[in-house]
């Protein structure tokens, strides 16, 4: 696509002027979008694009995607990376490799028209879009493979290059390719990359078998790479923030891609694409059921009993609050009355979908980045967002920062709207047990979490809101995902109120999720703002009410 043509994609035309929140999110179809979508459509030109998929998880998709992204970027192409499915770590690495922020594309968590518009918006200024799939090509959430990488490929009309782990296989690889090519109609399997091959003889036999029995071209052959370029741990790859040699690693992967992949053939596959049909937004009843902002004070919400922090911690909180107010008095944004939401982004908590932050900004919030590990004073806040991450790897530092723990405890007691997901929930608990050591946390909720050897919740979720809270209207059903190795080990009080009933997923306790204390909401469920558009609206509205009304009487 040549920028400047009449049909050039524009940010406002494709995304904001035809917003996703005109859909009928109250209908049951929201929970399981139909693919391909049966909406009125119009075709829009899109840049070259392809999906790198695998036969299974662990086939080498991420390493090859990173190497290809960086190799293409190094020759001057603007590559827009995407990660299929709910993922933060791979997405962060992809963004680093392409030097552009990554967006996730998830057919389960966002409606089809929202997904299409997101893809078109983000890829509009790119020379090529590269999408890393997840799991196996046809693996979805059920026996029909719904929400799989294959479904995404058909929705975006994007060719697939299949990555195959060829360890101890030769002719069988051709049979696997034939099966994948014919398994579902309308999927274009345009090439294969052979990974983890042995010596020259192995490579030769593999190529000859594939050329003899299939018409799918081989566009790359990689050897076994040892040691692993990026170490793994309990939740996948080590994060780019904790890898001290990330740029060196990506440069090495780019060299491997240049040596082992037929980059010109891959680019040719990516350019042989048609226009994407863009669905028109469906009119709906969203404003009736979801756009009502709710803001509950202490008498409206059944609060959990909260343990008192030691006196030294309370003194630290008072000092931190006073320093924040003195610093903020000089801030121009305070004078103009902006709604300010703090977003914790450090080595402990950094799992955020970029669209979640964009939606908060679009609804009028000024976002400021904060750290739970630093002793730097915080500005005056009207809301606080604690995403997921790895509090277990930073547990000692989190525990040692008494001033910040006490500050968060005090802000929750004053009614500050706080939204916490997964790692953020763990931080708001009384303590975290990790490697047989108990680390004190913020103490907002009287729960103790413990890191386990195996996942305690993993996969897509569907939650129904059953209790008042500032962020979600009662009766709303929304999709999300969870992936946590921790669990709550504290016997919960009998009168504890959970905000969410998990219709799919584990949650905190017995298919329940979402603890509430005043205006603090904490859960294991991660959401995406394109699938739950009312979340950002209500979050900002709650922050504005807090700004207008001021802190409540502290009950902590």
C-alpha positions in Angstrom: 0.0 0.0 0.0 1.3 3.4 -0.9 0.7 6.0 1.8 -1.2 9.0 0.6 -3.6 7.2 -1.7 -7.3 8.0 -1.2 -7.9 4.7 0.6 -4.9 5.1 2.9 -5.8 3.9 6.4 -6.2 6.7 9.0 -6.3 6.4 12.7 -9.5 8.3 13.2 -11.3 6.7 10.2 -10.7 3.1 11.0 -10.8 3.1 14.8 -12.2 5.9 16.7 -14.9 7.2 14.3 -16.4 3.8 14.1 -15.8 2.5 17.6 -16.0 -1.0 18.8 -18.3 0.0 21.7 -21.3 0.4 19.4 -21.6 -3.4 19.5 -24.3 -5.1 21.5 -22.1 -6.4 24.4 -25.1 -7.4 26.4 -25.9 -10.2 23.9 -24.5 -13.7 24.4 -22.7 -13.6 21.1 -20.1 -11.3 22.7 -18.7 -14.2 24.6 -18.1 -16.3 21.5 -17.7 -14.3 18.3 -18.6 -16.0 15.0 -15.7 -16.4 12.6 -15.6 -15.3 10.0 -18.0 -12.5 11.2 -21.3 -12.2 9.3 -21.4 -8.4 9.3 -21.8 -5.9 6.4 -18.3 -5.3 5.2 -16.1 -3.1 3.0 -12.7 -4.0 1.8 -9.6 -2.0 3.0 -6.1 -2.3 1.6 -3.6 -3.6 4.1 0.2 -4.0 4.1 2.0 -7.3 3.5 1.4 -9.7 6.3 2.0 -13.2 7.5 1.5 -15.5 10.5 4.2 -17.6 12.0 2.5 -20.7 13.5 3.6 -24.0 14.9 2.4 -27.6 15.3 2.5 -27.1 19.1 3.7 -24.8 21.8 7.5 -25.0 22.0 8.1 -25.4 18.3 10.3 -22.3 18.2 7.8 -19.7 17.0 9.0 -16.9 19.4 12.7 -17.3 18.7 12.1 -17.4 14.9 9.7 -14.5 15.1 12.2 -12.4 17.0 15.0 -13.2 14.6 12.8 -12.4 11.5 11.5 -9.2 13.0 14.9 -7.9 13.8 16.4 -9.0 10.5 13.6 -7.2 8.5 14.0 -4.2 10.7 17.7 -4.1 10.1 17.2 -3.9 6.4 15.0 -0.8 6.8 11.5 -2.2 6.9 8.9 -1.0 9.3 7.6 -4.2 10.8 4.5 -4.1 13.0 4.6 -7.1 15.3 1.4 -8.7 16.8 1.1 -11.6 19.2 -1.9 -13.9 18.9 -3.6 -14.7 22.2 -3.2 -13.5 25.7 0.5 -12.9 26.3 2.7 -10.2 27.7 6.2 -11.6 27.7 6.5 -12.7 24.1 4.7 -9.4 23.1 7.3 -7.4 24.9 10.2 -9.2 23.2 8.5 -8.8 19.8 8.2 -5.0 20.4 11.9 -4.9 21.3 12.9 -6.8 18.2 10.8 -4.6 15.8 11.4 -1.4 17.7 7.7 -0.8 17.6 5.1 -1.6 20.3 3.3 -4.9 19.9 -0.5 -5.4 20.1 -2.2 -8.6 21.0 -4.9 -10.1 18.7 -7.3 -12.4 20.5 -10.5 -13.7 19.0 -11.8 -14.8 22.4 -11.2 -11.6 24.3 -12.3 -9.1 21.7 -15.1 -8.9 19.2 -14.2 -9.6 15.6 -14.8 -6.1 14.3 -12.7 -4.6 17.2 -9.9 -7.1 16.4 -9.9 -6.1 12.7 -9.9 -2.4 13.4 -7.1 -2.8 15.8 -5.0 -4.8 13.3 -5.7 -2.3 10.5 -5.0 0.7 12.7 -1.6 -0.6 14.0 -0.4 -1.9 10.7 -1.4 1.1 8.6 2.0 2.8 8.9 4.0 -0.4 8.5 5.7 -2.0 5.6 4.8 -5.5 6.9 2.8 -7.0 9.7 4.2 -10.1 11.4 1.9 -12.1 13.7 3.2 -14.8 16.0 0.6 -17.5 16.6 0.2 -19.4 19.8 0.0 -23.1 20.6 -0.6 -25.4 17.7 -2.0 -23.9 14.4 -5.5 -25.4 14.9 -5.6 -25.5 18.7 -8.5 -23.4 20.1 -10.7 -23.4 23.1 -12.9 -26.3 22.1 -13.1 -29.3 19.7 -13.9 -27.0 16.7 -10.8 -25.0 17.3 -12.6 -21.8 17.8 -10.3 -18.8 18.5 -7.3 -20.7 17.2 -4.4 -19.3 15.2 -6.0 -20.8 12.1 -9.2 -18.9 12.8 -7.3 -15.6 13.1 -5.5 -16.3 9.8 -8.8 -16.8 8.1 -10.3 -13.7 9.7 -7.4 -11.5 8.6 -7.0 -13.4 5.3 -3.3 -13.9 6.1 -0.9 -16.6 4.8 0.6 -18.9 7.3 4.2 -20.1 7.5 4.3 -23.2 9.7 7.3 -23.9 12.0 8.0 -27.6 12.6 10.2 -29.1 15.2 11.9 -31.8 13.0 13.7 -33.6 15.9 14.0 -37.3 14.9 11.7 -37.0 11.9 12.1 -37.0 8.1 9.3 -38.3 5.8 6.7 -37.9 8.6 7.1 -34.1 8.3 5.6 -34.2 4.8 2.6 -36.1 6.2 2.1 -33.5 8.9 2.3 -30.7 6.3 -0.2 -32.4 4.1 -2.6 -32.8 7.0 -2.3 -29.2 8.1 -2.8 -27.9 4.5 -6.0 -29.8 4.0 -7.5 -29.9 7.5 -9.5 -26.8 7.2 -10.7 -25.0 4.0 -9.8 -21.4 3.3 -6.5 -21.5 5.2 -3.5 -20.7 3.1 -0.5 -22.6 4.2 2.1 -20.8 2.2 5.4 -22.1 3.5 7.2 -24.1 6.2 10.3 -23.5 8.3 12.1 -26.6 9.5 13.5 -26.1 13.0 15.9 -28.1 15.1 17.4 -30.0 12.3 20.5 -32.1 12.6 23.3 -32.4 10.1 23.3 -31.8 6.3 21.9 -35.3 5.5 18.9 -34.7 7.7 18.3 -31.3 6.1 18.5 -32.8 2.6 16.1 -35.7 3.2 13.6 -33.4 4.9 13.6 -31.0 1.9 13.4 -33.8 -0.6 10.4 -35.4 1.1 8.5 -32.1 1.4 9.2 -31.2 -2.2 8.2 -34.7 -3.4 4.9 -35.1 -1.4 3.7 -31.5 -1.0 3.4 -28.3 -2.9 4.3 -26.2 0.2 7.7 -24.5 -0.2 10.4 -24.7 2.4 11.4 -21.1 3.3 13.9 -21.8 6.1 15.9 -24.6 7.8 17.4 -23.9 11.3 19.7 -26.1 13.3 19.4 -26.9 17.0 20.4 -23.7 18.9 22.1 -24.4 22.2 22.0 -23.0 24.7 18.6 -21.5 24.5 19.0 -17.9 23.3 16.5 -16.7 25.9 16.1 -18.6 29.2 12.7 -19.9 30.3 11.1 -20.1 33.7 7.7 -20.9 35.2 5.7 -18.5 33.1 7.6 -18.7 29.8 10.6 -16.7 28.6 12.5 -14.5 31.0 11.3 -11.0 30.5 13.2 -8.5 28.4 13.5 -6.3 31.5 15.5 -9.0 33.3 17.7 -10.0 30.4 20.8 -7.8 30.6 21.9 -8.7 27.1 18.6 -8.4 25.3 20.0 -6.4 22.3 22.9 -8.8 21.9 20.5 -11.7 21.9 18.3 -10.1 19.3 21.3 -9.3 17.1 22.4 -12.9 17.3 18.9 -14.1 16.4 18.8 -11.7 13.4 22.0 -13.2 12.2 20.6 -16.7 12.4 17.5 -15.6 10.5 19.6 -14.0 7.8 21.7 -17.2 7.4 18.9 -19.8 7.7 15.7 -18.2 6.4 14.8 -17.3 2.8 13.8 -13.8 3.7 13.0 -12.8 0.1 10.6 -15.8 -0.3 9.0 -14.9 3.0 8.5 -11.3 1.9 7.0 -12.6 -1.3 4.5 -14.7 0.7 3.6 -11.7 2.8 3.0 -9.4 -0.2 0.7 -11.9 -2.0 -2.4 -10.9 0.0 -5.8 -9.4 -0.7 -7.7 -6.6 1.0 -9.2 -7.3 4.4 -13.0 -7.0 4.6 -13.7 -4.5 7.3 -17.1 -5.1 9.1 -19.3 -2.2 9.9 -19.9 -1.7 13.6 -23.1 -3.3 14.9 -25.5 -1.0 16.7 -26.3 -2.1 20.2 -27.5 -1.3 23.7 -24.2 -0.8 25.4 -25.1 2.6 26.9 -28.1 0.9 28.7 -26.2 -1.8 30.4 -22.6 -0.8 30.8 -21.8 2.8 30.5 -23.3 3.9 33.8 -20.4 4.8 36.0 -20.7 3.5 39.5 -18.8 4.8 42.5 -19.4 3.2 45.9 -18.5 4.7 49.2 -17.9 2.9 52.4 -21.6 2.4 53.2 -22.4 0.9 49.8 -19.8 -1.8 49.6 -19.3 -4.6 52.0 -15.7 -4.2 53.0 -13.3 -6.9 54.1 -11.7 -6.6 57.5 -8.2 -5.3 57.0 -5.3 -5.9 59.4 -3.6 -2.8 60.8 -0.1 -2.2 59.6 2.6 -1.7 62.3 3.0 1.9 63.5 6.3 2.3 61.7 4.6 1.6 58.4 1.8 4.1 59.1 4.4 6.7 59.9 6.2 5.9 56.6 2.8 6.3 54.8 2.3 9.7 56.3 5.8 10.8 55.2 5.3 9.5 51.7 1.9 11.2 51.4 3.3 14.5 52.6 6.2 14.3 50.1 3.8 13.5 47.3 1.6 16.5 48.0 4.5 18.9 48.2 5.9 17.6 44.9 2.5 17.7 43.3 1.7 21.3 44.4 4.2 22.5 41.7 2.7 20.3 38.9 0.8 22.1 36.1 -1.5 19.2 35.6 -2.8 19.6 39.2 -3.7 23.2 38.5 -5.7 22.3 35.4 -7.6 19.5 37.2 -6.5 16.5 35.1 -7.6 13.1 36.3 -4.4 11.3 37.1 -4.1 7.5 37.2 -0.9 5.9 38.4 0.3 2.9 36.5 2.9 0.7 38.2 5.5 -0.3 35.7 8.7 -1.9 37.1 10.4 -5.3 37.3 7.6 -6.5 39.6 4.5 -5.4 37.7 4.5 -4.7 34.0 1.8 -6.8 32.4 -0.5 -4.3 30.6 -2.2 -4.4 27.2 -1.3 -1.2 25.5 -5.0 -0.7 24.4 -6.0 -0.7 28.1 -3.7 2.3 28.7 -4.8 4.0 25.5 -8.5 3.6 26.5 -7.8 5.2 29.9 -6.1 8.1 28.1 -8.9 8.4 25.5 -11.5 8.7 28.3 -9.6 11.6 29.9 -7.0 10.2 32.2 -3.4 11.4 32.5 -1.2 8.3 33.2 1.9 8.5 35.3 4.3 5.6 35.6 5.2 4.5 39.2 7.3 1.9 40.8 6.7 -0.2 43.9 10.5 -0.8 44.1 11.6 2.8 44.3 11.5 5.2 47.2 10.7 8.1 45.0 7.6 10.1 46.1 4.4 9.6 44.2 2.3 12.5 42.9 -1.2 13.0 44.0 -3.3 10.3 42.4 -7.0 9.9 41.5 -6.7 6.2 40.6 -4.1 3.4 40.6 -3.7 0.5 38.2 -1.6 -2.5 39.4 -1.1 -4.9 36.5 0.3 -8.4 36.6 3.9 -9.4 36.5 6.5 -11.2 38.7 6.1 -10.0 42.3 7.7 -13.3 43.3 11.0 -12.5 41.7 11.0 -9.1 43.4 9.5 -10.1 46.7 12.4 -9.1 48.9 12.6 -5.6 47.4 8.8 -5.2 47.6 8.9 -6.1 51.2 11.8 -3.9 52.1 10.1 -0.8 50.6 7.9 -0.2 53.7 7.0 3.4 52.7 5.4 2.4 49.4 3.6 -0.6 50.9 2.2 1.7 53.6 1.3 4.4 51.1 -0.8 1.9 49.0 -2.4 0.6 52.2 -3.4 4.2 53.2 -4.6 5.2 49.7 -6.9 2.1 49.6 -8.3 3.1 53.0 -9.0 6.6 51.7 -11.2 5.2 48.9 -8.8 5.7 46.0 -10.0 3.7 43.0 -7.5 0.9 42.6 -7.7 -1.9 40.0 -5.3 -4.8 40.5 -4.8 -7.9 38.3 -3.0 -11.1 39.3 0.5 -9.9 40.5 -1.2 -6.7 41.6 -3.7 -8.7 43.7 -0.8 -10.6 45.2 0.8 -7.3 46.2 -2.3 -6.1 47.9 -2.5 -9.1 50.1 -1.1 -9.5 53.6 2.0 -11.4 52.5 3.5 -13.6 49.8 5.1 -16.9 50.5 7.9 -17.6 48.1 10.7 -20.2 48.5 9.6 -20.9 52.1 10.0 -17.2 53.0 7.1 -15.0 54.0 7.3 -11.5 52.6 5.0 -8.8 53.9 3.0 -7.0 51.2 0.6 -4.0 51.3 -2.0 -5.6 53.5 -5.1 -4.2 51.9 -6.7 -7.6 51.9 -6.3 -10.2 54.7 -5.1 -12.9 52.3 -1.8 -14.7 51.9 -0.7 -16.0 48.6 1.9 -18.7 47.9 3.9 -19.4 44.8 3.4 -23.1 43.7 5.4 -25.4 41.5 2.5 -25.8 39.0 -0.1 -23.4 37.5 -3.1 -22.8 39.7 -5.1 -21.1 37.0 -4.4 -21.1 33.2 -6.5 -20.2 30.3 -9.4 -18.2 29.1 -12.0 -16.9 31.6 -15.6 -15.8 31.5 -16.7 -13.8 34.5 -20.1 -12.5 35.6 -20.3 -9.5 37.9 -22.4 -10.2 41.0 -21.4 -7.5 43.5 -21.3 -3.7 43.4 -17.9 -2.2 42.5 -16.6 1.0 40.8 -15.4 -0.8 37.6 -18.0 -3.2 36.3 -21.8 -3.0 36.4 -23.7 -5.9 38.1 -24.9 -8.5 35.5 -22.1 -7.8 33.0 -20.4 -10.9 31.6 -17.0 -10.4 30.2 -14.1 -12.4 28.9 -10.5 -12.5 30.0 -7.7 -14.9 30.9 -5.6 -16.0 33.9 -2.2 -17.5 34.2 -0.8 -17.8 37.7 1.4 -20.1 39.8 0.2 -18.6 43.0 -2.8 -19.4 45.1 -4.6 -17.9 48.1 -3.8 -20.0 51.2 -5.6 -18.0 53.8 -8.9 -19.3 55.1 -11.3 -16.5 53.9 -13.9 -15.0 56.3 -17.4 -16.3 55.9 -18.7 -12.9 55.1 -16.2 -12.1 52.4 -17.8 -10.8 49.2 -16.5 -11.7 45.8 -17.4 -9.5 42.9 -17.0 -12.0 40.1 -18.5 -15.5 39.6 -16.3 -17.4 37.2 -18.3 -19.2 34.6 -15.0 -20.3 33.1 -11.7 -20.2 35.0 -10.5 -20.6 38.5 -10.3 -17.2 40.1 -9.2 -16.7 43.7 -11.3 -19.3 45.4 -13.8 -21.9 44.2 -14.6 -20.2 40.9 -14.9 -16.8 42.5 -12.8 -13.8 41.8 -12.6 -10.1 42.5 -12.2 -9.0 46.1 -13.5 -5.6 47.0 -12.5 -3.2 49.7 -14.0 0.3 49.4 -12.9 1.3 45.9 -10.1 -1.3 45.6 -10.8 -4.2 43.2 -8.4 -7.1 43.0 -8.6 -10.3 41.0 -6.6 -12.9 39.1 -8.5 -12.3 35.9 -6.8 -10.1 33.2 -9.1 -8.2 30.8 -8.6 -6.5 27.5 -10.2 -3.1 27.1 -11.4 -3.9 23.6 -13.5 -6.7 25.0 -14.7 -4.8 28.1 -15.0 -1.2 26.8 -16.9 -0.1 29.9 -13.9 -0.8 32.2 -11.9 2.3 31.1 -15.0 4.5 31.1 -15.9 3.5 34.7 -12.3 3.6 35.9 -11.9 7.2 34.7 -15.3 8.2 36.0 -14.4 6.7 39.5 -11.1 8.6 39.4 -13.0 11.8 38.6 -15.4 11.4 41.4 -12.5 10.8 43.8 -10.8 14.0 42.4 -14.0 16.0 43.0 -15.0 14.6 46.4 -11.5 14.1 47.9 -10.2 11.2 50.0 -12.7 9.5 52.3 -12.2 9.1 56.1 -9.5 6.6 56.4 -10.9 3.3 57.9 -7.6 1.4 57.8 
